[in-house]
Amino acid sequence: NGGKGGDIVIIASSDLNTLIDQKYHRHYIADRGAHGEGKDMYGRGGEDVFIKVPLGTIVYDFESNTLLADLIQEGDRVVVARGGRGGLGNAAFATSVNRAPKFAQPGEKGERRWVLLELKLLADVGIIGLPNAGKSTFISCVSAARPKIADYPFTTTSPNLGVLSYGRYKSFAFE
């Protein structure tokens, strides 16, 4: 009998901060199961593919827009596509009359699925202050963010997100 195909698994990891890796690597294919061998041996199962995403990633089925998982803790995982079942070899169809049948049942194809990954980005630091106090100017000076800056009150009407990396310290987000 043939081995089961590998699964596609998404795992939450605190090692990552963005989904940039998934922007450039969009298609993942797990290994197929191996063929069964002689002497009624089963084929090896296919290797699973593990995709690391940052904590706070929400996984949706793209076509139905249904929520598959909200990965908020280290090690949270969701199987987004299951591998196909292995086929049955000729030994599975042997009878007392026909001990070596010349046919077998092929395996099933694995699932194909498009998923949408959404990252809930929460700021580590919030900057508050009076209007025209220089909050947006500060964010533009210490990060690559480019908020609108003008000399009238309430120029900023929605939060501006900046990311600061300082030497060997872990980067953090602020708004």
Beta strands, then each sheet from edge to edge (+ up, - down):
strand 1: 8-13
strand 2: 49-54
strand 3: 57-61
strand 4: 67-71
strand 5: 77-81
strand 6: 115-119
strand 7: 162-164
strand 8: 172-174
sheet 1: 2+ 1+ 5-
sheet 2: 4+ 3- 6+
sheet 3: 7+ 8-
end
